[in-house]
Amino acid sequence: MQQTTLYVPFNASTRSPWILRRNAELVGQYATREEALRHAVSLTATLRAQYGHVVDIKVEDEAGHWSAAGEAREAGVPD
């Protein structure tokens, strides 16, 4: 099975887009963090169903720490 990681880096700017990356490749740019995460969840389902990939979503917080999307929610980082 292939391992894929989707990354949502932190964006402190209100004027620039939130980015979603698949490994190192740019997937898209979104107006909000929530939109980027929604697309990541949708892409995860597709990659698992169509290609059998193992997929993780990593989210960066404002301090530069990365955590799994579920862990970010548990730490109080809103989706």
C-alpha positions in Angstrom: 0.0 0.0 0.0 1.2 3.5 -0.8 1.4 6.0 2.1 0.1 9.5 1.3 0.1 12.5 3.6 -2.0 15.6 3.1 -0.7 18.8 4.7 -2.5 21.9 5.7 0.1 24.5 6.7 -0.8 27.3 9.1 -1.6 30.6 7.4 -1.6 33.7 9.7 -2.5 36.1 6.8 -6.1 37.0 6.2 -5.3 37.9 2.6 -3.5 34.8 1.4 -5.1 31.4 0.7 -4.9 28.3 2.8 -2.9 25.6 1.0 -3.4 21.9 0.8 -0.4 19.7 -0.2 -0.3 16.0 -1.1 3.2 15.0 0.0 5.2 17.9 -1.5 2.8 18.6 -4.4 0.4 21.5 -4.3 -3.2 20.3 -4.4 -5.1 23.5 -4.1 -5.6 26.9 -2.4 -8.7 27.7 -0.4 -10.2 30.8 1.2 -10.4 29.3 4.7 -8.8 26.6 6.7 -12.1 24.8 7.0 -12.4 24.6 3.2 -8.8 23.2 2.9 -9.6 20.5 5.5 -13.0 19.6 3.9 -11.1 19.1 0.6 -8.5 17.0 2.4 -11.1 14.8 3.9 -12.8 14.3 0.5 -9.5 13.6 -1.2 -8.7 11.1 1.6 -11.9 9.1 0.9 -11.1 9.1 -2.9 -7.5 8.0 -2.5 -8.5 5.2 -0.1 -11.5 4.0 -2.2 -9.9 4.2 -5.7 -6.3 3.5 -5.0 -6.1 1.7 -1.6 -3.7 4.4 -0.2 -3.1 4.8 3.5 -3.8 8.5 4.0 -3.0 10.9 6.9 -4.0 14.5 7.2 -1.5 16.7 9.1 -2.4 20.2 10.3 0.1 22.9 11.4 -0.8 25.1 14.3 0.3 28.7 14.8 3.4 27.6 16.8 4.6 25.5 13.8 3.7 22.1 15.3 2.2 19.4 13.1 -0.5 17.0 14.3 -3.0 14.6 12.8 -6.3 16.3 11.8 -8.1 14.4 14.6 -5.5 15.3 17.2 -5.7 19.0 16.2 -9.5 18.9 17.0 -8.8 17.2 20.4 -6.2 20.0 21.2 -8.9 22.6 20.6 -7.8 23.7 17.1 -11.1 24.3 15.3 -11.8 22.8 11.9 
